[in-house]
Amino acid sequence: MTTITSFTFNPFSENTYIISNESRECWIIDPGCYTEVEKQKLSKYISDNQLIPVRLLNTHCHLDHIFGNSYISDTYQLSPEWHENETFIAKNAKISAMMFGVKEPEYREPKSFIQQDTILKLGEDEFKVLFTPGHSPGSVTFYNAKENYAIVGDVLFRESIGRTDLPGGNYDTLIKSIKKELLTLPEEVIIYNGHGPATTIGHEKKYNSFLR
């Protein structure tokens, strides 16, 4: 059984997730902690709950989702993991930072690349990697079928979808990813996304005008 805790960080109000299990091992997904206060808030939660970070995962590498990669890497001796197609995005975060007027995230080399359709294990809990590009070229989703939830990054939002006007984005690819990989999941599956409130597959099928 896993526990999901979310934090909203940085000027883009990005959702950072910690997934932990009964053995207190945890994954840190998309650390967007930008300020020192935000970094300490994340670490305090980990310390207060006696968690053991074992993996740093990125659904994709837009700068708001990797602001905290260097802090997590240095603090917990973890190297990030992302899909190979995201390396270009991560290495060119400086351009995006200049565009939005924010500080550039420090780059950290990935430990390894996340492969689509593989199973990642947090203890005995399994997450299938779904390849969901379109918002960015290598976006992935982490799907826990047993507990009926998915961490989707910026692919799908409550009654909306990820933007596709950033480098590597493609509207048709995004819609195809959502319909093929996400809308085929059970309707009760909870969608934890990169910005805003969680939703469900059933809710999006019924109310999301982009998917009609």
N, C-alpha and C positions, 0 to 999 in steps of 0.2 A: 504493500500500500504506500502510495506516495503523497506528499504534501506539497502544494504549490503556493508559493508566496510571491507577490508581485510588488514592485516599487516603480514609481513614476519619476523619471529623472530627466535632467538637461533641458535646454531651451525648447526642445521639440516635444516635450512631454512623452518620452518614450518609455514603454513598459519593459522593465528588466525582470527576469524570473529566476527564482531559486526553486529547484525541485529536489526534495530530500526524501529519504526512505527511513524505515524503522531502525536501520543501523546507523543513522545520522550521516551517512554519506550524501553528498549533494552535487548537483550540477548547477553551474551558473550560466544562464543563457542570455545572450545579448546585453552584457553589462554596459549600460548607458551612463553610469555615474560620471558626472562632469566636474562638479566642485568637490573641494575637500570635505565639505559637510555631507555630500551625497556618498562619497567613498566611505566615510566613517559610519554612516547609517547602514550601509550594506554590510560592512565588517562587523558592526555591533550585533546585527541580527545573527550572523553566522556564529559569532562568539557566544552570545547569550543562549543560543540553542545548541551549543556544543557540536556544531556541524563540521564535517570534514569535506572540504571541496575536493572533488576528484576529477572534474572535467569542466572545461570552459568551451562552450559551444556558441556558434553564431549562426542564426538562421540566414543571415546575409550580412554584407559588410558596409552598408551605408554608414556614414560617420556617426549618426546618433545611436547606432547599435554597437559601436566599437569604441566609444569614448573611454570606457573603463577597461578595455582589454589589457593595456599595459599595467594598470594598477593591480588587476586580478592576477596577471602573470607574475608580477614581481612579488606580490604579497603571499600568494599560495603556491608558487612554483608550478604554475600550469601554463602550457602553451595553448593558444586558441586552436580550434578546429572549425573549418568551414568547407563548403564545396569548392572545388578547384576553380570553377568559373568566377568566383568572387575575389580572387587574388588581385586582379586588375583594379577592382573597385577599392579594395583595402589600400593598395599601394598609391592610389591617386586621391586619397581622402583630402590631401592638401588643397586640391582644386575646389572641392565641395566646401571646405572650411572657408576659403576666401570668398566663395559665392554667397555664403550665408552669414559671413561676418562672425564666425566663431573660431575658437582655437583648434588647431589641427591635432587629431588623436595621434599618439605615438604608435608607430607600427611595430607589431610583434609577429615574428615568423610563425606560421601554423605548425603544430605538432604533426598533423596529418590532415588529409582531406577526407571529408565526409562523402561517402558513396551512396547514391540513391538505391532504394529498395533493400538496404542492409538493416540489420537489427542492432540497435545500441542498447546495452544493458546497464541499468543502475541497480546493482545487486541482482535480485531476481525479477525486477520490473523491466519490461521490454518496450522499446520504442522503435517503430518502423520509420525509416527515413523516406519521405515522399519528396520527389523532385518537383518543385512548383515555381519555375522561373516565370518571368514576365515583369514583375516589379523590379527585379534585378536579375542578371543572367544566371545566377546560381542559387537562387532562393530555395531553401529546403524547409520542410515541415517535420516535426517530431510527433508521431502519432502513437498514443497509448491506447490500444484497442480494448484492453481489459478494463481500464478505468474510464473509457469513453471521453477522452479529451485530446486535443492537438495544440501544439505551439506552432503558430503559422507565420510569425514575423509580420511583415506588411503585405501579405498576399490578399487577405480577406479581413474586412472590418465589419462591424455591426451596420448593416444596410449600406455598405460601401465596399470599395476595393482599393488596392494600393495604386498610387500614382505611377504612371508609365512614361513621364516626360524627363526622367533623369537618365544619365548615360547607362546603356544596357537594358533599358526598359522597353517593353513592347506590349501594346494593349492586347492584340490578338493572342499572343503567347500566354499572357496572364489569364485571360478568359478561358482558354483551353486548359490551363493548369487547374484552375478552380473547378471547372466542370468535370475534368477527368479524375483528379486526385482527391478533391474535397467533397464535392456534392455527391459522390458515390459512397461516402461514409454514412453510417447510420444517423438518422435525424437528431438523435439525442446527444450526439457528440458535441462537447463544449469546445468552442474555438477561443483560445487565448491568443490575442494578437499584439502587435507592436505599439498600438496607440488606441486609447479609448477603452470602453467596456468590453467584456467578453460577450460572446453570442453563441448560438447553436446552429448546426447545419440546417435543422428544420426551420428555424426563424429566417435564415437567409434565403432558403428556397421559396419561402412565402412572401418576404417583404423586400428583398434586395432587387431594386429595379435594374441594376447592371446585369443581372443574371437571367432575365426573362427572355 
